[in-house]
């Protein structure tokens, strides 16, 4: 039996939104994409964006209303923009206020700063500058106060809060204005610090429905396999934490004995991993549209506005856009921080399934609102924190994947290599012993 869902594995702790792509020169900058300019930029080639799979392109055409050419161009543009956003994050430092994409083919990168003196630097990288009042650090500090308040007070009527980077605001989604005001006050904030959106929608988890490549926890609850992973010689897969507790046993889509949950965290985070028995073969594939396989080659985090696709055992293959990173969601079962919000639809049973941007793994389905008939909003647990938390390596199409990155208290220098993607904040050593001056330190 072959486990069909996929994995990405070389950059286990990569959390950058725009990781730095090494071109062999520390000061090299990827050029603005030009369809008529010949080969795609180095970033697109390194991340595999110039070699998209047919299922990814077809789903983007269907769900985002793109032509085949637009879908291909969008993936290349998004890969290249991530590189420029990472370098600008470094250049702006504490003045950096976020980056996002605009346009049908993500042809416009917008980078925000709190200082007008940075406009020329941003434009020199081919991006559009936005001068705003609050830095990303300022906005994140406001959200952290809300996170702390959520540990003390009920968030039943305030199920969602996040940093809206393009709007340069922190947003609280609530069932009514009174609930939002109470939550904001408990965080020690005033109404001017936070925008409130009133809605009847409440995020929910999505287990317990059959369909597609499902797995079953203790013979009952059903979820979707995320990405194949390894820990030493042991193979397995990543999934959502609410799908099963540590020690719970799983069976596969065919009800054959499959494995055991080795670790699981929920609430707080929504992550788990299952070690499979020798009857299952972990592969670097995600199940795309029409059972076609999408090979995963890495796990570089996508920018806000980038296209993202999801596979699930109930609704199959659907695409949408990344709306926000670092979103806090209060489900009826508990609060989860650090999720990414998307416009992709999902339904019960899709929980745990993989999200991909081109051929880069993004995360596993946590929950959402709506359905795939009327549309909705979904949230995924980013894959890189999951890998780091459990000390896992994603399985990719590349045989020479390096060992998984682990959490460290001090940075460890890495050798500089042309064509390699480095994690945010990495220290890179050039030939001759000097530290390269381009480590990406990118927006969450």
ABEGO torsion letter per residue (X at the ends): XBBABBBBAABAABABABBBBBAGBAABBBBBBBAAAEBBBAAAAAAGAABBBAAAAAAAAAAAGBBAAAAAAAAAAAAAAAAAAAAAAAAAEAABAEBBBBEAAGABBBBBBABAAAAAAAAAAGBBBBBBABBAAAAAAAAAAAAAAAAABBAAABABBBBBAAAGBBBBBBABAAAAAAAAAAAGBBAAABBBBBBABBBBBBBGBBEEBBBBBGGBBBBBBBBBBBBEABBBBBBBAAABBBGBBBBBAAGBBABBBABBBOBGBBBBBBBBBAABBBBABBBBBGGBBBBBABABBBBBGBBBBBBBAAAEBBBBBBABBGBBBBBAAEBBBGBBBBABBBBBGABGBBBBBEABBAEBBABEBEBAAAEEBBBBBBAAAAAAAAGBBBBBABAABBBBBBBBABBBBBBBBBGBBBBBGBBBBBBGGBBBAABBBBBX
